[in-house]
Amino acid sequence: MPYTTTRDGTRLRYDDWGDGRPVVLLGTAMMDHRMWEFQAGFLAEHGLRCVSYDRRGCGASDTPWQGYDYDTLADDLADLLDHLDLRDVLLVGYAVGGGEAVRYLSRHGGEGRVGKLALVASTTPFLLRTEDNPDGLDIALFDEMAQAIRHDRAQWLGQLSGPFFGGPGGDPAQLPISAELADWLVRTALDTSPRAGVEIYRTLFTTDQRAETAAVTVPTLIIHGAADLGAPYALCAPRTHDLIKGSELITYEGAAHGLFATHADRLNEDLLTFAKS
């Protein structure tokens, strides 16, 4: 399996499939390149070059103690793009990957490498409740998540599958995907180190990205499920859309956070259309 080494010596595992315009896929907080199984193959089969990788702390990449802030994660992305010399990239940021992508653009300016941006179930622009963000999420929710990861992350991830994929009433026994697929995806998340999980969630939960989201200038597509609890729709999708001038928002009615699995065919077509437009 191919690896690249970042500026601080961290090794990142990646896949590089197909030929054509490059699409770089950034995943959720505790999943690695395997979450993109339905997208990467499809896009590569339709004339695109698909690159997916394991964020530091996840999958088969190194698991350093530090480096789970957006600056370092954006630098990791920059190092991968440089390593592969990718240009005119469609950068797809999913959940925390959306914040990662926005930070890359604000920190590195795209460096001529990013042509388009797709934000899917993105946590941008700001989740935390503050005086000037009164509808945000209370910090106690992050504290509960961090404690659950430290105490019994296998149980926590299993219980999370209901609201993540959209089981009725959050019931993990009534998912819109097979129990086997849900179980496999939970097990991939267990390949993220507990330290990385907590710190990545801290980053996505507490970082105010309103100003840098508003500074995005590349053509941007926003895709979000209306019933998303992981990145609450009202906090994220319309606010990100309002901040990025000229962006397009596609809402999947009734859909929860795990669109890459529950709405794979529709997501594939939307990303393909945007990449080739």
N, C-alpha and C positions, 0 to 999 in steps of 0.2 A: 504494500500500500504506500502511496506517495506521501511525503512529509515536506514541510518547509519549516525553517527556523526563524523566529521573529528576532527583532532587535535586542530583546532581553534574554535570548537564548531558549525561549519556549518553543517546543516542537508542536506543530499543528498538522493533524492528519486531514487530507482532503481527497475528494474525487474530482476528476476532470473528464467529462463525457461529451462526445459529439463535436461537431464543427459548426461554424457560423457565428452570429452575433453572440457574445458571451452573456450569460445570465449567472449571477452569483447569488446564492441562496443563504440567508442568515436565519437561523432557527430560533426556537423558543428558549426559555431560560434553562431548562434541564433536559433538553433533547439534543441529539447530535445529528449528523448528516442523514441518518436513517429515517428521520421523520419525513424527508423529501422523497421517499420511495415512489410515490405516485406522480410527483411533479418532474423530478430530474429525468427519469427515463422518457416520459412523454415529450418533454421539451427537446431533449436530444434527438428523439426520433422525428421531430418536426423541424429540423434544420437549425437548431441552436446549440451552442456550446454551454453546457451546464457544469458549474463548479459549486460544490457543496463541501462544507468542512465542519470539523468538530471544534467548536469554540474551546479556548483554554479551560481546563477543568472538566471537560466533557468528553465522552466517548473514548477514542484512542489517542487523543491529544494529551500533552503533559498536563499535570495538575499542580501548578505552583501554588504557594500559599497566598500570594498577592497578585494583583493585576486584573481585578474584576470590575473596575470602574470603566466608564465609557471612554475615557481618553486612551487607556491601555487597550481596550477591545478594538477601538477604532484604529489604533496603530497596528494591531495584529492584522486587521483587514487590509490596511495599506501595504503591509509587508507581503501579504499573499498576492495582492494585485500586482505589486512590483515583481514578485518572483515569477509569476506567469505572464507578465507584461500584457495585461488585459486592458483593452480600450473600448470606448463606446459601450460600456457595460450597462445592462439592466440590472440594477441592484434591488433585490427583493428582501425586505426586512420584515420578519414575522415576530410579532409581540416585542420582546426586548430587542430583537434584531432590527426593529424599526428605529428604536432609539439609537442603536449602534450605527445604523446607516446614516441617520441625521447627524450624529456626532462626527462620523467620517467626513461628511460634506463640509461641516463647519470647521473642522480641525485641519483637514487636508485640502479643502476646496475642490475636491474631485480630481484635481491634478490632471485634468483632461481624460480621466479614465472612466467616469460615470456619465452616461448619456441620458438615462431615465431611472426613475425611482418608483418602486411599488411598495406600499406599506400595507401589510396584511395583518389584521387583528393587532395593529400596532399599539404600544403603550404610550406613544406620544399624544399630547405634548407634556402632560404633568398629571400624575395620579394623586399625589399627597394633598391632604387637606391642610390649608394654610389660611391666613386672614384674607389673602387675595385670591384664594382658590377654595371657597367655602364648601363647594360640592364634592371636593376630593375625598379620598379614603383616609380613614383615621390610621395613624401610625401603629395603633394597637393591632391592626390586622396583620401588618408585617411582623410584629413581634410574635404573634401566634403562629404564623407560617414558619418563622425561623426556629421556634421551639419545636414545632412538629417535625421539621427536617432533622433537627439534632436528636430528637427522642426516638422516632420511628418513621423514617421517611418512606419505607415501603408501604406501611399502612396509610400514611397521609396521601401518597400518590394514588393508591388504590381507591381511596374515598373520593379523590379529586376527579376521577374519570367521569363520574356522572355530570357534574356541572361543566367540565372541560369539553366533553363531547355532546352534551345536550340531552341526557336522559330525562324523561318527564319528572319534574320535581327534583332533579338532581340525582335520580335513582341510577346507580351504576349497573343495576340489573336490567335496565330498559334503555339500552343505548342504540343510536342509529347506525352503529357499526357492529361487527361481530365481537363477541366476548374475547375471542382469540386475538383479534387485532388490537383491541384495547389493552389486553394483558401484555402483549408484546411491546407496545409503545410505552407502557408503564415500566417494563423491564429495561428498555433502552434508557429511560430517565434515571434509573438506578446506577447507570454507569457514569453519572455526574458525581463528583466528590461532594460530600456534605458541605464543606467549606465553600466550594464554588457555588453551590445552590443558594446558600444563605446570602453570599455577597452579591451574586447577580441579582437576586430579588431585591436586595437593599438598593442597588443601583437603579433598577427600573422603577422602584417604588418612590424613591426620594429625590430623583434628579429632575429639576425644572428645565424643560427643553422648549419652553414657549418661544423664546427669542430666536434660538437657532432653527426651530421648525419654521418660523416665519421667514427666515433668511434663505430657505431652499428655493432654488431657481430652476432646477431641471424639471422637465415634464414629469408629473407625479400622478400615479393612480393609487387610490385608497380603497381597500376592500375590507369590509368589516361585517360581522354577524350582529344582527339587531339584538340577539339574546346573549351576547358575550358577557360573561361575568369575570373572566380573567383580565380583560382590558375593557372595562365597562363602556358600552357604546356611546352613551351621552357624554362621558368624560373624554373620550378619545377621538372617535371618527369625525363627527361634525366639527369639533374644535380644530383638529388637524387640517381638515378640509378648508376651514375658514382662514387659517393662518398661511397656507401655501397657495399663493395666487395661481389661478388657472388650473388647479388640481381637479381631478375627477373622482367622485365618490360613488362606489357601487355598494349598496347595502344588501346583504343576504338576509331576507326576512326570516325570523324564527331560528336563525343559526347561532350556535354557541361559539366557543373559542377555537375548537379544533377543526377548522375548515379544511386543512390539508388532507384530512381523512374523511370527514363527514360530507364534504362537498368537493371532493377531489376533481371530478370531471368538470364541474363548472369553473372551479379555480384554475384548472389547467387551461381551459379555453380562454378565460379572461386574461391570463398572463401571456399566452401565446399571441392573442390579438394585440395586446399592448406592446409586446416586444417587436412585432412585425409592422406596427403602424408607423 
